[in-house]
């Protein structure tokens, strides 16, 4: 599996950690992809570690990724 595939898998399943009926959209996953590469490279491909890393770095996330996290928490 390529590194890109592992990132997509990590972001697709747990970055936003939402219930099955409220899965993140592809746009929301894409919003955090570069932040995961930039801030959490050591955590890849561990989905839980990537999500935890992004949460720890919430202030450093791009506005789009931060919005994706906040929009999922409201549901």
C-alpha positions as CSV (number, residue, x, y, z in Angstrom):
1,X,0.0,0.0,0.0
2,X,1.4,3.4,-0.9
3,X,1.8,6.2,1.6
4,X,-1.0,8.1,-0.1
5,X,-3.3,5.2,0.3
6,X,-2.5,4.8,4.0
7,X,-3.2,8.6,4.5
8,X,-6.5,8.3,2.7
9,X,-7.4,5.3,4.8
10,X,-6.5,7.1,8.0
11,X,-8.4,10.2,7.1
12,X,-11.3,8.3,5.8
13,X,-11.9,6.2,8.9
14,X,-10.9,8.1,12.0
15,X,-9.6,11.6,11.5
16,X,-13.1,13.0,12.2
17,X,-14.2,10.0,14.3
18,X,-17.9,10.3,13.6
19,X,-20.7,7.7,13.8
20,X,-21.4,5.6,10.8
21,X,-24.5,7.6,9.9
22,X,-22.5,10.8,9.8
23,X,-19.3,9.9,7.8
24,X,-17.2,12.8,6.6
25,X,-17.6,13.8,3.1
26,X,-14.7,13.5,0.6
27,X,-14.3,17.3,0.8
28,X,-14.0,17.2,4.6
29,X,-11.3,14.4,4.4
30,X,-9.5,16.3,1.7
31,X,-9.6,19.5,3.9
32,X,-7.3,17.7,6.5
33,X,-5.1,15.7,4.2
34,X,-2.3,18.3,3.9
35,X,-2.4,19.0,7.6
36,X,-2.0,15.3,8.4
37,X,1.1,15.2,6.1
38,X,2.5,18.4,7.6
39,X,1.8,17.9,11.3
40,X,1.3,14.2,11.8
41,X,3.6,12.4,9.5
42,X,5.0,10.2,12.3
43,X,1.6,9.0,13.2
44,X,0.7,7.7,9.7
45,X,-0.7,5.1,9.0
46,X,-2.2,4.7,12.5
47,X,-5.7,6.3,12.2
48,X,-6.1,6.9,15.9
49,X,-2.7,8.6,16.3
50,X,-3.4,10.8,13.2
51,X,-6.7,12.0,14.7
52,X,-5.1,12.6,18.1
53,X,-2.3,14.5,16.5
54,X,-4.7,16.7,14.5
55,X,-6.7,17.4,17.6
56,X,-3.5,18.2,19.6
57,X,-2.6,20.6,16.8
58,X,-6.0,22.2,16.3
59,X,-4.6,25.7,16.5
60,X,-2.1,24.9,13.7
61,X,-4.7,23.4,11.3
62,X,-5.7,25.1,8.2
63,X,-9.1,26.9,8.5
64,X,-10.7,24.3,6.2
65,X,-9.6,21.4,8.4
66,X,-10.6,23.2,11.6
67,X,-14.0,23.8,10.1
68,X,-14.3,20.1,9.1
69,X,-13.7,19.1,12.7
70,X,-16.1,21.6,14.1
71,X,-18.9,20.8,11.6
72,X,-18.7,17.1,12.6
73,X,-18.8,17.9,16.3
74,X,-22.1,19.8,16.0
75,X,-24.0,16.8,14.5
